[in-house]
Every structure is written in structure tokens, then in C-alpha cells.
Amino acid sequence: MIYLNEKTVRRDIVEAGRRLYMRGFVCANDGNLSARLSSDVIIATPSGVSKGFMTEDMLIKLDTQGNVIEGTLRPSSEIKMHLAIYRQSPDILAVCHAHPPISTTFAAAGVALDKAFLQETAVSLGVVPIAKYAMPGSDELANSAAAFCLEYHGALLEHHGSVSWGDSVMQALFRMESIEYTATITMHSRLLGFDRTLTKGQIKDLMTLRPGLGITANLGEFK
């Protein structure tokens, strides 16, 4: 396994936090990001700091048990969810948790994003399932989200927000953006009163593009 470079990780986490804040995917001190530096060390955003105004020296190093190795600030209470996701797969190197308004509305309603309106959704993102409600920062929430990380690229957290993962900070961020874009198109289709998704045949044809993009996960079955 080739792990991410610490200098790159620090730079990317700060940049990803700024983008989340500027796009309104987080407000106040919401949201958190992390990345693996090795099999037993991660770097993560601190609690109580706006993700739009972080600096690299604010980031925290932790071991895989959640113990702080380096840094003066406290880790987010959601670090349990990140650690649970990392434990599921050595291929996951970064996690992004945010509260994008439209996908979070679907999360509040308990409605998965499981209809393929767009080619890009069908090929690259796949279904975005619902992780059942649990208290923030709890083991139950951590396990509920982590249960999806082998077969999906992200999940909605019921009455909470969204989480995505990937092989880099930026891939995790881009998947979060894709979740919100898919939620936006789904919402607009409902407002316009249509439900015209890709056909099963079209979806099957689009699936043939996944191997060329390095996508090996199942990513769920569209309804």
C-alpha cells in the first residue's frame, strides 16, 4: 500500500475544508475530514474550528484507536466514524463528512439517492444509501456508516448529513460534491413532476464503463 504524503495531505485537507465552506456544504464549525498517513496513523481536522478557516498546523495526528499523537486541538467527536470506515478497507485513504443542504434534506427524510437520472451518477457515483439514525459521535453511528464503505462511494446519515470516502482527500471531496449534485437533480426532477430515469438497459450498458475507470465496487442497484 502506498500511503499519502503528509505535506500533500495537510495541504489538501485545508483546501477541501475551504471548498466545503465556500460551497455551503458546512456551516459554523460543522464537518470533518481525515486521511491515512500509514496503516496506524491518520491526520484529521480539529473540533471547534471552521473548515473554511483552518491552517495546516491546526490538524491533528491520531492513531487508529483515536489517541492524539500530535497536535494541540481536540479531534472531532465524529472521528469514530472515520476510524470505523478505515478499519473496513485498507484501500480507503480519506474520509469527508459534511452537511450539504439538499442531500442532507434527503437524509432528514430518510430517502436514499437510488434513482439514476444522470449517466455520471450511474457510472461513477452509484446509489447513495441511508445509514440509519444514531447519536452523533456514537459507536452506533460509526458502525452504521462503515457498513456501506465496501460497496458504495458514500452514504447519507439519517437526520444528519453525508459521508464519502476515497483514495485521496480530493477524491473523497469530489464524491461529496457528486452526492450533492445528484441530490439536487433528484430534487429538481420531483419539483418538475417527472421521474424519467435511465432505463435498466441503459444502466447495464453504462456499467461496462466502470472497469476502465478503475471502479470495482458494486455501488448498489438503482430503482
C-alpha positions as CSV (number, residue, x, y, z in Angstrom):
1,M,0.0,0.0,0.0
2,I,1.3,3.4,-1.0
3,Y,0.1,6.0,1.6
4,L,-0.5,9.6,1.1
5,N,2.3,12.1,1.6
6,E,1.9,14.2,4.8
7,K,2.7,17.5,3.2
8,T,0.1,16.8,0.4
9,V,-2.5,15.6,2.9
10,R,-2.2,18.7,5.1
11,R,-2.5,21.0,2.0
12,D,-5.4,19.0,0.6
13,I,-7.4,18.8,3.9
14,V,-7.1,22.6,4.3
15,E,-8.1,23.2,0.7
16,A,-11.0,20.7,0.9
17,G,-12.3,22.3,4.1
18,R,-12.2,25.7,2.4
19,R,-14.2,24.4,-0.6
20,L,-16.8,22.7,1.6
21,Y,-17.3,26.0,3.5
22,M,-17.4,28.2,0.4
23,R,-20.0,26.0,-1.3
24,G,-22.2,25.9,1.8
25,F,-21.6,22.2,2.4
26,V,-20.8,23.1,6.1
27,C,-21.6,26.0,8.3
28,A,-20.1,27.3,11.5
29,N,-17.7,24.5,12.8
30,D,-19.6,21.6,11.1
31,G,-18.0,18.8,9.1
32,N,-14.7,16.9,9.3
33,L,-12.0,15.4,7.1
34,S,-9.3,12.9,7.6
35,A,-6.7,10.9,5.7
36,R,-4.4,7.9,6.4
37,L,-0.7,8.5,6.7
38,S,0.1,4.9,7.4
39,S,-1.6,1.7,8.5
40,D,-1.9,3.1,12.0
41,V,-1.7,6.9,11.8
42,I,-4.3,9.3,10.4
43,I,-4.4,13.1,10.2
44,A,-7.7,14.8,10.9
45,T,-9.5,18.2,11.3
46,P,-9.9,19.5,14.8
47,S,-13.2,20.2,16.7
48,G,-14.5,23.7,17.2
49,V,-12.8,25.2,14.1
50,S,-14.5,26.4,10.9
51,K,-13.4,24.3,8.0
52,G,-13.2,27.4,5.9
53,F,-10.6,29.0,8.1
54,M,-8.2,26.1,9.0
55,T,-4.5,26.2,8.8
56,E,-2.2,23.2,8.4
57,D,-0.8,23.5,11.9
58,M,-4.3,23.0,13.3
59,L,-4.6,19.4,12.0
60,I,-4.2,16.5,14.4
61,K,-2.4,13.2,14.1
62,L,-4.1,10.2,15.8
63,D,-3.5,6.5,16.0
64,T,-6.2,4.1,14.9
65,Q,-7.6,3.9,18.4
66,G,-8.3,7.7,18.3
67,N,-5.5,8.7,20.6
68,V,-3.8,12.0,19.8
69,I,-0.2,11.7,18.7
70,E,0.5,15.2,17.7
71,G,-1.5,18.5,17.8
72,T,-2.9,20.8,20.5
73,L,-6.5,20.9,19.5
74,R,-9.2,18.2,20.1
75,P,-10.3,15.8,17.4
76,S,-13.9,15.9,16.2
77,S,-16.4,13.7,18.1
78,E,-17.1,12.1,14.7
79,I,-13.6,10.7,14.5
80,K,-15.1,7.3,15.5
81,M,-16.9,7.2,12.2
82,H,-13.7,7.9,10.2
83,L,-11.8,5.2,12.1
84,A,-14.6,2.6,11.6
85,I,-14.5,3.3,7.9
86,Y,-10.7,2.9,7.7
87,R,-11.0,-0.4,9.6
88,Q,-13.2,-1.8,6.9
89,S,-10.8,-1.4,4.0
90,P,-7.0,-0.6,3.6
91,D,-7.9,0.9,0.2
92,I,-9.8,3.8,1.8
93,L,-7.3,6.6,2.4
94,A,-9.5,9.6,3.1
95,V,-13.0,10.4,4.5
96,C,-15.1,13.5,4.1
97,H,-18.2,14.3,6.3
98,A,-20.3,17.3,5.6
99,H,-23.9,18.7,5.7
100,P,-24.7,19.7,2.1
101,P,-28.2,21.2,2.3
102,I,-30.0,19.2,-0.4
103,S,-28.5,15.8,0.2
104,T,-29.0,16.4,4.0
105,T,-32.6,17.1,3.3
106,F,-32.9,13.6,1.7
107,A,-31.0,12.3,4.8
108,A,-33.6,14.0,7.0
109,A,-36.4,12.4,5.1
110,G,-34.7,9.0,5.2
111,V,-34.7,8.8,1.4
112,A,-31.8,7.1,-0.4
113,L,-30.5,8.5,-3.7
114,D,-31.2,5.3,-5.6
115,K,-32.6,6.6,-8.9
116,A,-30.3,7.1,-12.0
117,F,-31.3,10.3,-13.6
118,L,-27.7,11.0,-14.9
119,Q,-25.1,9.0,-16.7
120,E,-22.4,10.2,-14.4
121,T,-24.4,9.1,-11.4
122,A,-24.9,5.6,-12.9
123,V,-21.3,5.2,-13.8
124,S,-19.2,7.0,-11.2
125,L,-21.2,7.5,-8.0
126,G,-23.8,4.8,-7.9
127,V,-26.5,4.5,-5.3
128,V,-26.1,6.6,-2.1
129,P,-27.8,4.6,0.7
130,I,-29.1,5.7,4.1
131,A,-27.2,4.9,7.2
132,K,-29.8,4.6,10.0
133,Y,-30.1,7.3,12.6
134,A,-27.7,7.2,15.6
135,M,-26.4,9.7,18.1
136,P,-23.6,11.9,16.7
137,G,-20.2,10.7,17.8
138,S,-21.6,7.3,18.9
139,D,-20.3,3.8,18.0
140,E,-23.7,3.1,16.5
141,L,-23.3,5.9,14.0
142,A,-19.7,4.9,13.2
143,N,-20.8,1.3,12.5
144,S,-23.9,2.3,10.6
145,A,-21.9,4.4,8.1
146,A,-18.9,2.0,7.9
147,A,-21.2,-0.9,6.9
148,F,-21.6,0.7,3.5
149,C,-18.0,1.6,2.6
150,L,-17.0,-1.6,0.8
151,E,-19.8,-1.5,-1.8
152,Y,-20.6,2.3,-2.1
153,H,-18.7,5.6,-2.5
154,G,-20.7,7.4,0.2
155,A,-23.8,7.4,2.3
156,L,-26.5,9.7,3.7
157,L,-26.6,9.8,7.5
158,E,-30.2,9.9,8.6
159,H,-31.2,13.3,10.1
160,H,-27.5,14.3,10.0
161,G,-25.6,14.8,6.7
162,S,-23.4,12.9,4.3
163,V,-20.2,11.0,4.3
164,S,-17.9,9.9,1.4
165,W,-14.5,8.2,1.1
166,G,-11.8,7.6,-1.4
167,D,-8.2,7.0,-2.2
168,S,-7.3,10.7,-1.6
169,V,-8.7,13.7,0.1
170,M,-9.7,15.2,-3.2
171,Q,-11.5,12.0,-4.3
172,A,-13.5,12.0,-1.1
173,L,-14.3,15.7,-1.6
174,F,-15.3,15.1,-5.3
175,R,-17.6,12.3,-4.2
176,M,-19.2,14.5,-1.7
177,E,-19.8,17.1,-4.5
178,S,-21.3,14.3,-6.7
179,I,-23.7,13.3,-3.9
180,E,-24.9,16.8,-3.5
181,Y,-25.3,17.3,-7.3
182,T,-27.2,14.0,-7.6
183,A,-29.5,15.1,-4.8
184,T,-30.0,18.5,-6.5
185,I,-31.1,16.8,-9.8
186,T,-33.3,14.4,-7.9
187,M,-35.0,17.2,-6.1
188,H,-35.5,19.3,-9.3
189,S,-37.0,16.3,-11.1
190,R,-39.5,15.9,-8.2
191,L,-40.4,19.6,-8.3
192,L,-40.9,19.4,-12.0
193,G,-43.2,16.3,-11.5
194,F,-41.3,13.8,-13.6
195,D,-39.5,10.5,-12.7
196,R,-37.8,9.8,-16.0
197,T,-34.7,7.8,-15.1
198,L,-32.3,5.8,-17.2
199,T,-33.7,2.5,-18.3
200,K,-32.4,-0.8,-16.9
201,G,-30.8,-1.4,-20.4
202,Q,-29.1,1.9,-20.4
203,I,-27.8,1.4,-16.9
204,K,-26.5,-2.0,-17.9
205,D,-24.6,-0.5,-20.8
206,L,-23.2,2.2,-18.7
207,M,-21.9,-0.4,-16.2
208,T,-19.4,-1.6,-18.9
209,L,-17.6,1.7,-18.5
210,R,-16.7,1.2,-14.8
211,P,-13.7,-1.2,-15.2
212,G,-12.0,1.4,-17.4
213,L,-12.4,3.9,-14.6
214,G,-11.0,1.6,-12.0
215,I,-14.4,1.1,-10.3
216,T,-14.6,-2.3,-8.7
217,A,-17.3,-1.7,-6.0
218,N,-20.8,-2.8,-6.7
219,L,-22.3,0.7,-5.9
220,G,-25.8,-0.7,-5.4
221,E,-28.8,-1.3,-7.6
222,F,-30.8,1.6,-8.9
223,K,-34.6,1.5,-8.6
